[in-house]
Amino acid sequence: MEGLNTNLNLNEGAAPRVIPGVGEWSPQDVRSTRNKKRQRIITILVFVIILTAVSLYGYWMYTLLQ
C-alpha cells in the first residue's frame, strides 16, 4: 500500500551537491540561523552600497557632460 505511507526521504529528487551530510543526530555543514541572518544583512548592505556607488557615478558623469 504505497499511497498510505508518507515518504520520509525529504532529499528525494534533489541534486547530490545540495543534500547536507547527515550525522548521528542532525545534518552536518549546515549554517546556523545566526549566520544566515548575518549573511542576509551583509548581502543587503553590499547591494545598497553598490547601488549608491553606481548612482553617484552616473550623476557625476551626467554633471560632467552638461
Protein Blocks (a to p, Z undefined) as FASTA:
>chain_A
ZZlpccfblkgoiafklpccddfkbcehiacfklmmmmmmmmmmmmmmmmmmmmmmmmmm
mmmmZZ
